[in-house]
């Protein structure tokens, strides 16, 4: 865990931009997919998307590893939100939260992998 908060990269990785875009998609998903009438699903999308966007923007400016861990945890939280917050019966909201949450978590996990394995090919 040495350097957890001080790992630096010379430039933002594509995952930072992807996470930012996924956060935007999560925020607009209630209107784009037609579940904006379900208040809890909409609020969960807004909150998750806003946190992901803020962390991703901060990572674009200057990478700090804990921000990537926050995005990973938020991505996982977005996946389980429909079932924990009681909107598991809203199919479009469940699909949006599961797909976007998975993509956010994957982007964060691959960036964390790349930071800790800088000589691994492909990332």
N, C-alpha and C positions, 0 to 999 in steps of 0.2 A: 504494500500500500504506500510505499515511499513515493512521494510526489503526487499524491492523489489530487490535490488542488492546484498543482503547479505544472502539470504536463503542458508543454507548449508545442504547437505545430506552426509552421511558417505561413500557412494559408488555410482558409476554410476548406473542408472536404465537401464532396457532393452531397453527403448525407445531411449536412447542416442545411443546405438549400432545400433538399427533399423534405426534411422534417418541417421546415417553415411552410412549404407549400401544402403539406399534409395537414398542418394546423389550420391553414386557411380553408382547405376543403372541409375539415371537420366543423368549422364555424358556419360555413354556408350550407352544409348538408341538410339541416332541417327544412330550408326553403327549396333547395334543389331536389330533394327526394320527397317532399310533401309531408313531413311529420312535424311541422312547426306548431301545429295545434296541440301537441302533447308537451306540456310545460316542462316536465322533468327531463325528458329526452333532449329538448332544446337547450335547457340550462347545462346539462352534462356535456353536450357538444360544444357549447360556447366556452365553458370553463376549461375543458380539456384542450380545445384548440388554442385558446388564449395562452395557457401555460406553455404549450409546445412552441407556439410562435415566439413568445418572449425568450424562452431558453435557447431556441435556435438562432434568434437574432443576436443574442449575447454571444453565442458560440461563433457566429460569423465574425463578430468584432474581435473577440479574443477567446480562444479555446481554454476552458477550464473543465476538467473531467467531471466534476460533480454535476454540472449542468446536463451532461449527457446521461448520467444516471437518473436525473430527475425526469428527462424525456422518456427513458426506458420505463420507469415506474408509472408515469402518466399514461404511456401507451398501453401497458398492462391493465391499468385502472379503467381506461376507456373500454377495453374488451369486456371486463366484468360488470361495468356500470349498468347495462340494461337489466341484469339479473339482481343486482344488489339494490338498485334504486327503483325497481318495480315497473320498468317499461319493457319487459321481455316479450310482451304480447304485441308490440309495435314492430312489425317485421322490417320495415325500411330503416327504422332507427337502429335495430339490432344489427342489421347488415352493415350500415354505415359505421357504427361503433366498432364492430368486430374487424372489418376490413381495414379501416383507417388506423385503429389501435394496433393491429398486427403490423402494418407497414411502418408506423412510428417506432414500435419496439424493435423491429428488424433494422431500421436505419440506425437507431441508437446502438444496438448490439454490434452491428458491423463496424461502426466507427470506434467503439470501445475496443473491439478486436484489433482493428488497424493500429490504434494507438499503442496497444500492448504487444503487438507483433509487427513491428515496422518493416521487417524484411520478408513478410509473407507475401507471396504474389497475389495480385488481383485486387487488392484493396488499397 
